[in-house]
Amino acid sequence: MSTVTEIIDAVKQLDERSKAGFLARLAEVDFEDVWDRQIAADAKAGKLDALWREAQAHPAAG
């Protein structure tokens, strides 16, 4: 059995109050993946500016 399956099975057995607490804690987890963070950092650093200018120059191309 996988760890994910074990977690889901355990959560199913919780009472409603404990489930609510689990969901509240789960909301604190950062699920944004590394790739998304890298793209955001590159955009903030201006590394994507040339691509943005090119896209703006050719709006009909999509």
MDAnalysis code that builds the backbone (N, CA, C; Angstrom):
import MDAnalysis as mda
import numpy as np

u = mda.Universe.empty(186, n_residues=62, atom_resindex=np.repeat(np.arange(62), 3), trajectory=True)
u.add_TopologyAttr("name", ["N", "CA", "C"] * 62)
u.add_TopologyAttr("resid", np.arange(1, 63))
u.add_TopologyAttr("resname", ["MET", "SER", "THR", "VAL", "THR", "GLU", "ILE", "ILE", "ASP", "ALA", "VAL", "LYS", "GLN", "LEU", "ASP", "GLU", "ARG", "SER", "LYS", "ALA", "GLY", "PHE", "LEU", "ALA", "ARG", "LEU", "ALA", "GLU", "VAL", "ASP", "PHE", "GLU", "ASP", "VAL", "TRP", "ASP", "ARG", "GLN", "ILE", "ALA", "ALA", "ASP", "ALA", "LYS", "ALA", "GLY", "LYS", "LEU", "ASP", "ALA", "LEU", "TRP", "ARG", "GLU", "ALA", "GLN", "ALA", "HIS", "PRO", "ALA", "ALA", "GLY"])
u.atoms.positions = np.array([
    [0.849, -1.173, 0.000],
    [0.000, 0.000, 0.000],
    [0.896, 1.239, 0.000],
    [0.539, 2.231, -0.810],
    [1.336, 3.448, -0.894],
    [1.081, 4.351, 0.312],
    [2.018, 5.232, 0.537],
    [1.890, 6.182, 1.641],
    [0.648, 7.056, 1.467],
    [0.383, 7.467, 0.236],
    [-0.785, 8.314, -0.021],
    [-2.070, 7.562, 0.339],
    [-2.145, 6.316, -0.058],
    [-3.322, 5.505, 0.262],
    [-3.474, 5.355, 1.768],
    [-2.376, 5.160, 2.453],
    [-2.420, 5.027, 3.913],
    [-2.916, 6.318, 4.557],
    [-2.458, 7.443, 4.046],
    [-2.891, 8.735, 4.595],
    [-4.382, 8.922, 4.368],
    [-4.841, 8.654, 3.161],
    [-6.265, 8.809, 2.847],
    [-7.111, 7.898, 3.716],
    [-6.682, 6.653, 3.877],
    [-7.431, 5.721, 4.727],
    [-7.482, 6.209, 6.173],
    [-6.374, 6.763, 6.658],
    [-6.330, 7.266, 8.028],
    [-7.258, 8.477, 8.196],
    [-7.254, 9.368, 7.203],
    [-8.108, 10.563, 7.273],
    [-9.579, 10.166, 7.270],
    [-9.921, 9.151, 6.501],
    [-11.314, 8.682, 6.453],
    [-11.801, 8.209, 7.813],
    [-10.900, 7.772, 8.653],
    [-11.283, 7.256, 9.966],
    [-11.360, 8.332, 11.048],
    [-10.957, 9.551, 10.724],
    [-10.986, 10.634, 11.708],
    [-12.416, 11.094, 11.972],
    [-12.646, 11.602, 13.165],
    [-13.939, 12.219, 13.434],
    [-13.967, 13.575, 12.736],
    [-15.134, 14.187, 12.654],
    [-15.292, 15.435, 11.900],
    [-14.384, 16.554, 12.402],
    [-14.229, 16.666, 13.705],
    [-13.382, 17.721, 14.264],
    [-11.926, 17.504, 13.860],
    [-11.481, 16.266, 13.931],
    [-10.101, 15.960, 13.550],
    [-9.883, 16.160, 12.054],
    [-10.892, 15.810, 11.241],
    [-10.793, 16.046, 9.800],
    [-10.659, 17.535, 9.506],
    [-11.438, 18.334, 10.213],
    [-11.369, 19.781, 10.015],
    [-9.986, 20.302, 10.383],
    [-9.444, 19.793, 11.470],
    [-8.096, 20.190, 11.874],
    [-7.061, 19.767, 10.853],
    [-7.213, 18.563, 10.321],
    [-6.301, 18.072, 9.297],
    [-6.357, 18.961, 8.059],
    [-7.564, 19.296, 7.613],
    [-7.707, 20.142, 6.433],
    [-7.133, 21.530, 6.656],
    [-7.295, 22.050, 7.860],
    [-6.721, 23.360, 8.169],
    [-5.200, 23.315, 8.087],
    [-4.617, 22.255, 8.616],
    [-3.158, 22.102, 8.555],
    [-2.687, 21.859, 7.118],
    [-3.465, 21.091, 6.358],
    [-3.121, 20.803, 4.970],
    [-3.094, 22.086, 4.145],
    [-3.966, 23.019, 4.471],
    [-4.008, 24.302, 3.766],
    [-2.715, 25.095, 3.969],
    [-1.958, 24.774, 4.997],
    [-0.695, 25.467, 5.266],
    [0.447, 24.960, 4.384],
    [0.232, 23.816, 3.730],
    [1.285, 23.209, 2.916],
    [1.405, 23.956, 1.591],
    [2.626, 24.262, 1.212],
    [2.890, 24.938, -0.053],
    [2.995, 23.878, -1.146],
    [1.979, 23.788, -1.993],
    [1.973, 22.792, -3.042],
    [2.518, 23.322, -4.365],
    [2.913, 24.586, -4.365],
    [3.475, 25.154, -5.577],
    [4.785, 24.422, -5.870],
    [4.911, 23.912, -7.060],
    [6.098, 23.117, -7.344],
    [7.315, 23.979, -7.684],
    [8.447, 23.351, -7.736],
    [9.725, 24.029, -7.944],
    [9.735, 24.776, -9.272],
    [9.171, 24.180, -10.308],
    [9.172, 24.806, -11.624],
    [8.419, 26.127, -11.586],
    [7.259, 26.141, -10.941],
    [6.474, 27.371, -10.837],
    [7.246, 28.456, -10.092],
    [7.927, 28.067, -9.005],
    [8.716, 29.046, -8.252],
    [9.868, 29.586, -9.097],
    [10.488, 28.728, -9.920],
    [11.588, 29.174, -10.766],
    [11.097, 30.150, -11.833],
    [9.963, 29.846, -12.446],
    [9.394, 30.755, -13.442],
    [9.084, 32.110, -12.807],
    [8.486, 32.090, -11.627],
    [8.169, 33.341, -10.929],
    [9.433, 34.130, -10.621],
    [10.472, 33.453, -10.174],
    [11.734, 34.122, -9.860],
    [12.367, 34.689, -11.129],
    [12.339, 33.928, -12.220],
    [12.902, 34.410, -13.487],
    [12.129, 35.621, -13.996],
    [10.800, 35.588, -13.881],
    [9.982, 36.718, -14.310],
    [10.303, 37.957, -13.485],
    [10.415, 37.784, -12.192],
    [10.723, 38.911, -11.303],
    [12.103, 39.487, -11.603],
    [13.046, 38.627, -11.992],
    [14.409, 39.064, -12.291],
    [14.532, 39.648, -13.697],
    [13.440, 39.628, -14.465],
    [13.469, 40.200, -15.803],
    [13.980, 39.250, -16.876],
    [14.199, 38.005, -16.532],
    [14.745, 37.043, -17.489],
    [13.757, 36.672, -18.591],
    [12.489, 36.977, -18.388],
    [11.478, 36.641, -19.385],
    [11.011, 37.867, -20.167],
    [11.613, 39.013, -19.899],
    [11.183, 40.257, -20.537],
    [11.255, 40.192, -22.063],
    [12.318, 39.603, -22.608],
    [12.463, 39.521, -24.062],
    [11.342, 38.679, -24.661],
    [10.988, 37.607, -23.994],
    [9.883, 36.777, -24.475],
    [8.564, 37.537, -24.420],
    [8.374, 38.313, -23.367],
    [7.151, 39.113, -23.218],
    [7.058, 40.157, -24.327],
    [8.170, 40.829, -24.608],
    [8.173, 41.838, -25.679],
    [7.874, 41.187, -27.032],
    [8.449, 40.020, -27.263],
    [8.195, 39.319, -28.525],
    [6.732, 38.928, -28.645],
    [6.159, 38.457, -27.567],
    [4.740, 38.069, -27.592],
    [3.851, 39.277, -27.833],
    [4.204, 40.421, -27.267],
    [3.414, 41.633, -27.462],
    [3.545, 42.145, -28.892],
    [4.674, 41.892, -29.523],
    [4.903, 42.367, -30.892],
    [4.117, 41.540, -31.903],
    [3.713, 40.355, -31.537],
    [3.033, 39.457, -32.455],
    [1.737, 38.920, -31.865],
    [0.798, 39.798, -31.495],
    [-0.418, 39.320, -30.840],
    [-1.271, 38.405, -31.721],
    [-1.245, 38.586, -33.017],
    [-2.063, 37.756, -33.888],
    [-1.554, 36.322, -33.933],
    [-0.289, 36.139, -33.630],
    [0.298, 34.799, -33.660],
    [-0.122, 33.985, -32.455],
    [-0.686, 34.632, -31.454],
    [-1.160, 33.922, -30.267],
    [-0.056, 33.691, -29.301],
])
